[in-house]
Amino acid sequence: MVSGNIFHCRKNSWPPQEYISKSTLQLFDYDSSAPPEQAWRRRLNSHANLLKEFRITFVEAIKMVRLGIRIWSYVREEASHGRKAPIDPFTRESCKPSASQGVPLGGMGSGSISRGFRGEFRQWQIIPSSCEASPVMANQFSIFISRDGGNKNFASVLAPGQHEGLGSSRKPDDQGISSWGWNLSGQHSTYHALFPRAWTIYDGEPDPELKISCRQISPFIPHNYRESSLPAAVFVYTLVNTGKERAKVSLLFTWANSLGGSSHLSGDHVNEPFKAEDGVSGVLLHHKTSKGNPPVTFAIAACETQNVSVSVLPSFGLSEGSSVTAKGMWSKMVKDGQFEQENFNSGPSMPSSLGETLCAAVAASTWVEPHGKCTVAFSLAWSSPKVKFVKGSTFNRRYTKFYGTSENAAMDLAHDALTHYNWWEEEIEKWQNPILKDETLPEWYKFTLFNELYFLVAGGTIWIDSPLLSSNMRNDQDQVRELENTVVKEIEAKMDNGRRTVVESTTNSTYDSAAIAGHNHVDEKLNGDVSHENESVDTLRKRNSTSTLHSVSTRNQQCDDDVGRFLYLEGVEYIMWCTYDVHFYASFALLELFPKIELNIQRDFARAVLCEDGRKVKFLAEGNCGIRKVYGAVPHDLGTHDPWYEMNAYNIHDTSKWKDLNPKFVLQVYRDFAATGDLQFGIDVWPAVRAAMEYMEQFDRDGDGLIENDGFPDQTYDTWTVHGVSTYCGCLWLAALQAAAAMAHELGDRDFAEKCKRKFLKAKPAFEEKLWNGSYFNYDSGSSGNSKSIQADQLAGQWYTASSGLPSLFDDFKIKSSLRKVYDFNVMKIKGGRMGAVNGMHPNGKVDETCMQSREVWTGVTYGVAATMILAGMEEEAFTTAEGIFLAGWSEDGYGYWFQTPEAWTMDGHYRSLMYMRPLAIWGMQYAINRPKAILEAPKMNIMDRIHLSPVVGGFSHHETRVKKIATKAKCFSNSVFHCAC
């Protein structure tokens, strides 16, 4: 835990009283309508400045010219096939990014819609790998107020009228949305964000005598794998009348039949009204997508109560030819404050014409007595039951497990959101309150910790209902499973005979790295030919290096069917699913909040390790060719256009030669194994862990136990060249050796535990001799101009070692000295610590400008460094380091990166790659502060000391994969604090 007195002296710089009058706060002090004491805040009239993108230098451009030409050619080639390249630095969105984002809507994995802090709905990601950034300005909440006596009337959209999305020209005769009352200045209105909720307080706007609170709620509930998958959100309006006359108040929710961009103009869209149970009614908007994508249905709804009446206008248009225009709809609301009840009987509308925009409206009307209060609730839901990837695979989304595959499920989702949101809030508050009430933590950290989770909704997440089967693969998979079951029965028979072993021999074993390698032909599996089980790995590799991805989906590596399969993008600009070198940083969030999802991602990569895809790929950095996926190598990602089946969409470098991916796999697996205590998970993935470690043996070229880098950027810093032994990859390798030894020991594979320990004892002194300079570890052991640079991320392996309850890799002096050097140079010499940690710094105090990435601040790496500092007992330095990311990215004086935290920014604050996965590493800090009970209560004895070395000396072997002394029924460790199902 953080020391109790470090942050008591810090001023709470963002109290709600500085944004809302105290009297208004008191009026909302019930039913969660008041914003929380700790939240990210903005005034609605705040300027949303355009964000500035990074530029490479002239020297960098010269170095990268060949790469640029190859990427440009590849982007064009992909476009000719109707596909987006995973990395496209040449195409720019028509909507320039601005500092306008807010809390996104909905749960995880069913498509997302973001909502800006001024109320606009934007950043549409319903279709996989597609993001429409521009706001749809017809989607609004509006209010109409009239008081007894008729002398006070107000009508306004509840968004600032100066919004750039409206354009500059408003014609008096316009029949569209510019004819509406855009009367809100935003001067007295404020936004308060604490993901997954947000509050907008209208403190006397537009009516000085009516206080309004809008509470936005989405079902993001840790450890709840049902509600958290739902594509729905609720908007709860609390109205307080401070005047002497009662007021008739009508709230209006308008929505365009659109997925963002120009999709509303494509035609054949249909709207229809509905009435559901419990007073819920609204409009369904059926959207026919283009390019063969599955259809989408939206539902907008409100809840009728004793005091609130609901009416709808199922369709209106934005042009003069519409039967009901936006202007006519607005005039009707100004006059009557509601629509005719007969509209509920109108049935489906005529399909929209090409070029026509079809919109709908739901109105909720109520009377608010003098000094009285009233609550009005709206919901938004969308149903897109099928997720289709560009190369053809189609899956059902996770929420269909509970709501079915009909597009009309949107109505049920909207209904349930309105009837369950109170419970959602209770669960959210139970989760958040212990952290929010922890006075030892700085205020900025607490709300930024939650707000960075926006990416698990808005990061292009896909959550499918298991199993991993597409329609064109089911017959083959059923036949494959028959073969697998015969092998599984043989293993279970051994276990039932009381041998308490999973495998006693190195042949005829699903745990034999050769047998499970995944190189066997699919047709051989279907014919029941298991003769390959006695073949060597090399023989299998040669025989099966074909143009098809081969894998064995054994029962031991099936995902937990209770939670489905999960994908999230590296970033909205880097379109690759579950990029593994980045997941290394981000995965702490999933482990803390949705551990079953985290374990299933690791199972997916475990399967991938034991696969080989012989299809040829051209690597763009050098222009050379290789195969898509090499056996034993951890893939860079799970793919782009056909995830799980076509991995390694990243094709700049040959990542089978990267030095960080395999150690990161071993480290993540062991951390998850130790934290959850899930023994079955450990058994499932152990063959892949062994294969991953064995694969790395080839990179120890001088026999000192250390892996060497190969003189190109062969790790996550993929423009930063490394020579010889590197502090980043070398430290990861040391940590992986120790983790593999510990896991082998836990699983009873004593031979492998010994071999890992021997190699560790050999490699550690070699690492220190080659890189330790007395105060930190040099960047690498080469002789280049930056070999002695101070790398911020030099102790990434130690971060995981400490997070997993393993013995420290180095003595405390070296760990703290290295972190102190990073703090003094990489952090404090950059604008006084107000930017985060720059990746590289020369020992003379100048930024390492060897390449683009060495001179950048990486937000997620900074959080990771801070987590390492916490684990080393340097809490004050840790929070100062991480606060730089808040100050530069999230504060009012920063660059405007809230709810779109980029991968990196330069010294002048220019971004690279907005909405990026790695900043979820802030949850690595929380993990360090509050480590799982399973980690804290691990045996105090050094686990490496418990691994006794025999006289036999040897390297890794491909033919000795024994896992001994496993209980006949694997169970979770009793001291786990995670919600794992045995």
N, C-alpha and C positions, 0 to 999 in steps of 0.2 A: 504493500500500500504506500501511497504518497505520504511523506512526512506531514504531520498534522499542522505545522505552523508556517509552512513556506508561503502560502498564498493568502493568508488572512489580511495582509496589508494591501492587497490589490483592490483597487476601486472597481466597483461594478459600473462599467462605463456605458451600459446599455439598458438602464432601468426603464420600464414602460412609462414611468411618470414624466420622462423627458420627451415622450412622443404623444401621450394622451393625458388629458386633464385628470386630476385625481378624482374629481366628482364623477366623471364618466366611468372611470375604472370601478368606482364603488357601485354604480348602477348595474354593471355587468358582473358583479361579484357573485354569480350563481350559475349553475348549469354549464360550467366550462366556457362561457361566452367571453370572459375576459382573457386577454392574452397572457401567457405564462410569464413569470418573473424573469425567466431567462430564455431569450429567443433572439434570432437575427432580425433586425428591424430596418425598415425604410419608410420614408414618406412617399405617398403616391405621386407627388409632383417632383420627385427626384429625377434628375436627368439620366437617361440610359445612354451613356456614351458608347460609341462604336469601339470595338476592341481592335487592338493592333496586333497583327500577326508577325512572327519573327521573319527575319531575312538572313540568308546565308551571306557570308562575306565573299569578296571577289576571289580570294585565295581558295576558300572552300568550294566555290562554284567551279573553279578550274579543276580541282581535284575530283569533283563529282560529275564532270560533264559527260563522261561515257555512261555512268550509271543513269544520269538523267535522260539520255537518249534512249537507253534500253527500257526505262520505266515508261517513257512516253510511247514507245512502240508497243509495249505490252498493254498499256491502258487502251490504246486504239484497237488492238486485237480483241481484247475482252469486250469492248463496246460493239464491235462488229458481230459478236455473238449474243448481244443483248444483255451483257453482264457488266457489273461494276468491278473494277480492279480493287483488290483489298486496300491498296495504298495508292492514292491518286493525288499527287501534289499539284496537278495542273487545273483541275476542274474546281470552280468556286461556286458556292451557292449564290443565288440571286439576292437572297436576304442576308445582308452583312451581319455578322454576329455582333450583339450589343450587350450591355450590362443590364439585361432586363429579365433574367430568369427568376423563377420561383420554385416552389415545391411542386413536383409532378403529381399526376393523378393515378389512382388505381394501385393494384397489387403488382406482383412480379410476374413477368413472363407471358402476359397476355396482350402485349402491345401497350404503349403508353402515350399519354398526352401531357405535355408540360403546361404549366400556367405561370405566366410572368407575374412579378410582384404588383403590377398595375392592373392585373385582371385578365389579360389576353391569353387565349388558348393557343399554344404554339408547339413546335418541336414534335411533330406527329410521327410516331414510330409504330404503326399498326402492322405494316408489312415488313417482314424480316429484311434487315440490311438497308432499309430505306428510311430516310429521315427528311421530312419536310419542315424546315425551320420557320417559315413565315407564319405569322398569326392569321387565323381566320377571324376577321373583325366582326362578322355577323354573330359570332358566338359571344353572347354578353348576358350579364344580369343588369336589369334596369329597375327603377322604382318610380311609382306614381303616387303622389300624396295629395289628398284634399281634406280640408278641415271643415267642421261645422261652420256654417255661415258663408262658405265658398270664397272667402277673400284671401285664402292662402292655398295656393296650388303649386306643386312642384312635379317636374317630370325630368328624369335624367338617366342616362346610362351610368352605371356605377363604375366608370373607368374615366381617367382624365381625358378631357376633350382634345388635348394637344398631342395625342398619340400619333407617332409617325406612320402607323399602319393605316391611318385614314387617308393619307395623301394630303396634298396641299390645297386642292381645289374642291370647294363645296358649292354646287350649283343650286340656286333656289328651287328649281323645278325637278331636282333629282328625286327619283322614286326609291332610291336605295338607302343604305344605312346612314349616309351623311345627312339625311333628312331627320334623323333622330335627334333627341336632345342631348348633345355632348356638353353638358353644363358643369360637370364636376371639375373643379380646379385641382383637387388633390392636396391642397395646402393643409387641410385639417383632417386628412385621412392617412392612415398608416397601415403598414403590412408587417406582420410578425410571423416568423417561420420557425417551426420546430418539427422537422420531418418526423412522421408522415402527416402532420397537421399544419395548418396555417390559418391565421386570423387576419381579417381586414376590418379595421375600425373606422367608421365614418362618424367623426365627432362633430355633428351638426352640419354635415353636407349630405344632400343639398338643402335639407330643411334644418334650420338652426335649432328647432325644438324637437327633433327626432334623432336619437342616438341609435346607430346601427352597428351590429357586430355580425360579420359573416365568418363562419368557422368551416374550413375545408378539411375533410377527414377522409383518409384512404386506409384500406385494411392491410397495413403492413404490421404484422403481429409476430414477433419472434417465436419460434418453435410451433407456430400454428401453420401447418402445411396445406390447410384448406382455405381459410379466409385470405391468407396472404397471396393466393393465386388469382383472386377475383378482380376482373376488370371493371371496377366501379368506384365511385367516390360520392360523397355527400356534402352538401353545402347548407349549413344550418344558420338561418338568419334570426338574430334576436333583436327585437324592436323595442325601444324604450321611449315613451312619449313624455317629454318634460314640459309640454305646453299645458294650457288651461282648457283647451278644447280637444274633444276626441278627434282622432284622425283615421280616415280610411286610407289604408296603405295597400297597394298592389305591387307585388314583386313579379318580374317577368324574366323568364329564362328562354333565350332564343338560341337556336342551333342550326347550322347549315349542314346539309347532307353532303359531307365532304371528308376526305382524309388528309386535307391540307394541300398546298400547292394549287394546281388547276383541276384537281380531281372532281370538283363539284360541277364542272362544265362538260363532263364526259357523257352525260345522258343516261336514261333508263333507271334513274333513281326513283324510289317510291316512299311516301310517308303514309302512316296510318295511325289513328288515335287508338288508345286502349284504356280500359278500366280493369284494375286488378283488385285483389282483396285488401282489406285494412285501410280503405280510403286512398289507395295509391292509384294515380292515373297520370297519363301523359301521352307521349307520341313516340312511335317507333319510326326510325329513319333507315330504310333499307338501301344500302349503297352497293351498287354493282361495280366491282373493281375492274381495272384494265389489266392487260397482259396476262390474262389467265389466272390472276390471283383469286383466292377464295373471297366470297362476299363478306361484307361486314354490316351489322345492324347496330345502330345506336338507339338508346332509350333515354329520353329526358322525362323526368317525372316530378311530381310533388305529392305531398301527403295531406289529404283533407282531414280536418279535425272539427270539433264542435265550433271552433272559432275561425277556421280557415276554409274557404271554398276554393276549388280548383277548376279552371277551365282551360281549354286548349284551342289553338289554331293549327290544324294539322299541316297546312302548307301555305307559304307565301313566297313571293319572289323578290328579286332585287332590281328588276327592270320594268319598264313601262308596260310591257305586254303581259305581265302576270295578272291573273284574275284578282289576286289580292297582293298588293305591293307592300314593301317594307314601310313605305310612308303611310299607306292606308292602315296597316296594322298598328303603327305607332299612334295614329290619330284616334283609332278605336280605343286604345288603352288610355289615352289622355282623357277621352270623353267618358268612358264607362268603367275603366279599371278592370275589365274582364271581357271574356269572349262568350258567345252563345253556347249553352249547354248542348244544343243540337249538334254541335260539331263532333261530339263523341260518336254520333251515328253515321258519320260521313263515309266511313270505310276507307280503303286504300285510295290514294290519290292516283291520278294519271301519271304514268312514267314521265320523268322530265325529258325535255328535248335537248339535243346537243347544243351546248352553249348556254343553257338555262341553269340558274342556281335555284335549288329547291331548299327552303328553310321551314322550320317549325317553331312554335312557341308554346310555352306552358305558363299560365298566370296563376298566382295564388294571392287571394285577397282576404283582408281581415280588417277589423276595427280595433284600434288601440285606444283605450280610455285614457283620460288625463292622468299622468303619473303611473300609467299602466305599462305592462310588458306583454309581449307576445312572441311566439316562436314559429317560424315557418321553415320547413325543410324541403330541399330539392335533392334529387339524385341524378347522376349521369352514369350510364353503363354502356358497354359496347360488347358485342358478341362476334368474335371472329374465330369460330371453333377449329378451323383447319389452319395450320401453318404450313405453307408450301415454300420450299427452297428452289432456287433458280434451276438447278439441275434435276428437279423432278420429285425428290422425296417429300412426302406429305405426312404430317402427324396431327394427332388431336392435341389441343392445348390442355394443360393441366386442369383448368377449371371445368372442362367437359366431363371429368370424372364425377362431378357433383351436379352439373346442370344439363348434361346431354349435349348433343352436337347440333341442335337446331339454332339457327340465327335468332329465333324468337326468344331464346334464353335471356336476351337482353332485358326483356320485361321482368322476368323473375329476378334477375340480378339487381335491377333498379328497385324492385319491391323489397328484396331482402336487405339491401343497403339502408333503406329508410326505416326498416324495422329492427335492424341490428346495430346501428351506428353507436348507440349508447354503450353497448357491450364492447364494441371495438375500442372506444375511448377508455373504458375501464382497463382493458388489457394493455393498451398503450401506456397509460399512466403507471400501471404496476411495473412495467418494464423500465420506464424512464425515470421515475421518481427517485429511486436510490442513487442514481448518478447525479440528478439535478440537485438533490439535497445534500450532496457530499461537499461540505464547505472547504475541504482540503484541495479541491480542484478549482482552477481558474474558470471564470465565467465563460470567456470566449471558447474555451476548450469544450465545455459541456454542450453548448448548442451546436458547435461546429462538428463535434463527434456524431451527433444525430443527423445533421444536415448533409454531411458527406455521403450518407446512405442513399441519397437521391439516386445515385448511379445504379443501384440494384433494381430500380424501377425504370429510370430514363436511359439506362445504358444499353438499350436494344435487347433486353433480356427475353429469352425464349424458355418457356417451361412446358414440357410436353408430358402427356400421360404415358407412363411406361406400359408395355415394354417397348424397346427400341426396334420397332418393326414398321417398315413401310409396306404398302399394299403389294408391291412387286417383289417383296422378299419373303413373304410369310411362308409360302410353301417350302422354300429351301430351308428356312430357319427351323420349321417343324421337323424336317428330316435330320438336320444337324443335331437337334436336341435329342433325338432318339439315340444317336451315337454317344452323345455326352452322358446321357442317363446310364448307359451300360457301364461307362467308366466310373461314374459317381457311385453306382451300386456296389461296385467292387471295393471302392474305398470305404464305404459305409459298412460293408461286411467285415472288413479288417477292424474297423473301430468297434463294431458290435461284439467282436470276439474278445474284447477286453485288452487288446494290445496297446490301447491308449496312444496309438501312433497314427499319423496321417499317412506317412510314407516310410517304409523301412528299407526300400531298395532304390537304386538309382534308375531302374527301368520300370516300364509299365506303370508310370506314375503321372498323374495330372500335375504334380508339383515338380516334375522334371523339367528343367528349362528348355530341353529339346522337345519334349512332348507337347508342351504348351506354347511353343514358340509362335504358332500361328502361321507357319509357312506352308502347311499342308494344303493341297489343292481342295477346293470346295467339292469337286466331283468325287475325289477320293473319300472325303468325309461322308458323302451321301451314299457311297457304296459300302460303307462300313469297314473300310480298309484301315486298320490301325497299325499296320506293319511299320509305319514311320516312327513309332514310339521307341524303337531300338536303334534309330539312326542318330548319327552325330548332328550337332548344330550346323556344322559346315556343310554336311551333305544336304540337309534340309534347305539351307540357304541357297545353295547352288541349284538344287532341283526346282525350287519354287520361286525364283526371282522372275516373276512374270509381270504382265501389265495389269494385273488385277489385285486389289487389296484382299489379302487373305487373313482371316482371324478366326480364332476359336473362342466363341462366346460361352465359356464354361459356366456351369452353375456357380462356381466359386467366384466369378466376377460379374454376376448379374447385379444390377443396381437394386436398391431397396424399392420394391414396387409400390410401397406406400407413398413415396414422394416423387416419383417420376424422374425425368432427366432435365438438366438445367444448362442453359448456355447464356453467357453474357459477352458482349463485345469488348475487345481491347479498348476501343473508343469509337465514337460516332464517325471519326475520320479514318480510323484504322480498322477496317471491317473484317476482323478475324475473331472467331469464337474461342473463348476461354484461353487466350494467349497465356502460355504457361509460365514464361519467365516473369510476366507481370502479375499473374495470379499468385505467385510467390509472395508478393507484397499485400495484395488485396484480400487474400483468402482468410485472413484473421476475422474479417467481418462475417463471412459465412460460417466459420467455425464457431464463433461466439453466438450467432443468432439463428442459424439454420444448419446445424451440424450434419444432419442427414444429407442435405444437398451437397455440402462440402465433401463428405465421404463418397458420394456418388460421382462427383467430378474426378476424384482421385481414382475411383474404379475405372472410369472411362479412360483415363490416361494409363492406368495399369494394363488394360486391354491393348491400348495402342502401342505400348512398349513391346509387346509380344507379337507385333504385326510387322509385315513388310509389304510395301506397295512399290512394285517395280516399274511403274509408269515413269517415263522420262520427264524431267523438268529442267528448264533453263534457268540458271541462277543469274540474276541481273547485275550483281556487283562486278563479277569477272567475265560474264558471258559464257561460262562453262556449263556443262550439263551433268546431271546426276539423276538418281531415282528419288521419287517423292518421299518415301519413308523407309528408313533402314531399320532392320530388326535390332532391338536393344537400345535404340536411341529414343529418348522422350521427344515427342513431336513439339514443335513450336506452338501449334494451335490445333484445334479440332476441325479446322476448315472454314470455308466461307459459303460456298454455293451448294455444298452437299455435306454438311457437318456429320461427323462420326465415320462417314464412308470415304471421304476425300480430304484427308488431313493435310497439314502443312501448306495452307494457302500462302503463307509468307514465302517469298521466293527471291529475296534480295541476296541472302547468303544461304549456303547449304548448312542448315541448322543441325544436321547429323554430326557436324564437326564442332558445334558449339560446346563450350566447356562448363556452362552453368546449368543447363537444363536437367541433366541427369542427377547431379547433386541436389538440385532444388526439389526434384521429385522425391528422392529419398528423405530429405529433410521434412517436407510437408507430410509425407506419409507417416513418418515417425511421430511428428508433433501431433497429428490427428489421432494416431493410435494411442499415444500416451495421454492426451487430453480427454478423449472420449472413453477410454478403457474398453473399446469394442474389439474383443479378441477375434471375432469372426472376420472383421475388416482386415486385421493384420494377416490372418491366414489367407484371405482372398488375394491380397496384393503382394504377398511375399515373393512369389516367383518373379514378378516384374521388378521388385526391388533388387533381387539378386542379379537379374539380367541387366538392369541399369548400371549396377556397380561393375559387373564383369565387362560391360561395354567400354567403360572408361579406362580400363587397363591399358589400352592401346596408346593412350596419350601420355603415359609415363615412359618417356623415351630414354631416360638415363638411369632408370632403376632406383631412384631415390625415394620412391613412394608418392611423389607429387605429380600431378598432371601439369603439362606445359601448354601454354597458349601458342598459337601457330602464326603469329605475325599478321593477323587480320582481326577485325572486330568480331571475335567469336564468342559473344555473350550479349546480354541484354543491352549493353551500350554499343549499339551496332554501327556506329561510325567512329568509335574510339579504339584505335588499334592497340593490341597488347603483344608484348614480346616475352618469351620465356615464362617463368612462373609469375603469376599476378596475384596481388593481394586479394582481389575480389573472388576470382575463381578458385584460387588456392585455399582461401579460408573456407569457402563453401565445400570444397573437397575434404578438408580436414573434418569439418562438421559432419559431412555425409558418412565418412568412415566411422566416426564415433556412433552416429545414429544407426547405421546398418549393423554395427557390432552389438549395440544395445538391443535392437529389435530381434536380431538372430538369437541372442541370449534369451530374450523373453519367450521366443517361439521354440526354443530347444534345438536350434540349428547350431550346435556348439562349434563344429568345424569352421563354419563360415564366420562365426563370431571371433574365433581365434585369428583367422586370417585378416579380418578387418582390423583387429587390435594390433597385430604385428605391423601391418602397413601404416597404421596411424602412428605408432611409436617410432617408425622410421621416417615418416613424412614430416611430423611436427618439427623436429630440430632442423631439418633441411629447410623448411619454410621460414623459420625464424632466422636462420643463418643467412638466407638469401635476401630477405626483405626487411628485417628489423634494423632500424638505424639509430636506435637509442631513444626515440621519442614517438615514432609511429612506424607503420609498415609502408614501404615504398610502393608506388603504383605497380611496378613490375621489376623483374630482375634484368631487364635489357639495358641498353646504353643509349637510348634515345633521349631527346631533350626533355621529355616529361616522365622519365622512368622514376624520378624521385618526387613526383607530384603527390600531394596529399589528397587521396580520394575519400570523399565523404562516406562512401558505402564500403569502406575497407573491412568492416567487421560484420558483414551480412551473415556470415556463417555463425559467428558468436551470438548474434541476435536469435537465431533459431535454436542454437545450443541451449542458451539460457531459457528460452521460451518452452523448451521441451523437458526441462528439469535434468539436463545432462551436465556433467562436469564442464567447467569453463575450458576453452581451448588453450588459453594462455593465462599467465598469472595476472592478478588484479592490477599490478603496476602497469603492465603493458596494455591492458584493456583500457584503463582509465587514462593513461598517457595518450593513447591514440585518439580516444574520444575528446580529450581536452584539446588536442591539436586541431581536430576537426572543428571544435567549437570556436577556438580562438581565431582560426584562419578562415575556414570555409563558411562559417556563420557570421561571426562578429566583424569581419573585415568587409562584409558586403552590406553597405548602408546600415551599419550599426546593428546588424542582426534582424533587420526588418524585411528580409526577402526570403528567408530559408537558407538552406545549405547549398552552395554552389558545388557542382560535382567534382571539379578539379581545381586545386590551388597550388601554385609553386611555393616552395619553402621560403621564398623571398617576399611573400605576401601578395603576389600578382596572380590574377586568375589564369588558369591554364587554358590557353586558346588554341590548343593543338587541333581541335575539331569543334564542330557545332555542339556536340553533347558535353564536352569537357567544360565548356563555358556556360552551360545552362544550370539553372536550379530545377531539380526534379521534385515535384511536390510530394509524391509518394515516397521517394527515397528519403526526403527530409523527415517525414513522419516515421519512417523505419529507423533512421538514425536516432531520433528522439526516443523511440521505444527501446533501442539498445542502451541509451543513456539511463533510462529509468531502471532497466534491469541491472545496470552497473552501479546503481545508487546515486546517480547524478541527476536528481529530479529537477532542480532549478535550471540547470543547463538544458535539460530535455524540453521543458515547457517554453523556455526562451527560444530555442531552436524551432520548435513547431509553431510558435506564435508568429514567426516570420511569414509562414504560409497564410495564416489568418489575416495578418496586417496587409500583405500584398494582394491577397486574393479575395478576401471577404469583407474587409472593413470599408467604411465610407471613403476613407482616404486612399484605398487601394485601387487596383486596376479593373475591378468589376467582374471577377470570375466566379461569383457566387452561383451555385447550382450548375456549374459547368467547369469545374476545376480542371485545368489542362494538365497534360503530362509535364510540361516544362514552361518556364519563362526565362527570358534573358535578363541581363542586368538593368535594361531599361523597361522591363515589364512586358515585353512583347511575347505573346503566347505561341506555343506549338501544341497542336492537337487538343482541342477543347473536349470536354466531357470524356474523361479518361478513367480507366479502371484503377490505376495504381494508387491514387489518393485515398482509396478505402483503407490503405495502410494505417490511417489514424486509429483504426481498431486494433492494430498491433500495440499501440500505446495503452489502450484500455486493457488489453490482454495482459500486458506487463504489469499494470497497476493491480489487476484483480485476476491473477492466474488461477486456473481451475484447481479445485481441491485435489484432483488426481495428480497434478504436477507438484503441488505444495507438499503433499503427503507421500511423495515417492520415497523409497528407501534412502536413508541418509548416506549409506555407504556408496562410495563411488562405483557406479556400475561397471566401469572398465576394470576396477580391481577385482570384481567378481568373475571376470572372464580369465580363467587360468590357461596359461599357454603350455601346450605340450611340446616335446622336443621336435616334432615334425615341423618343417618349414616349407611353405609353398605359397604360390600365388593363387589368384582366383581360379576356380575350375568350373567348366561348363557342365560337369557331369556329377556333381555332388550336391544336389539340392534336397537335403533331408530336413524335414521339420519334425522334431521329436517331442514326445511328452505333451501333446495337446490333449486337453480334456475331451472326452467323447462328445460332449456338447459344449460348443464355445459359448461363453457368456461374457457380459460386460463386466469390467472390473467394478467392484462394489463402491469404490470411492469416487466414481465419476459424478460430476455435477450436471452433465449434459443429459438431455432427454433422448436416450438411444433405446431402440427396441431390440431386444435379444432375438 
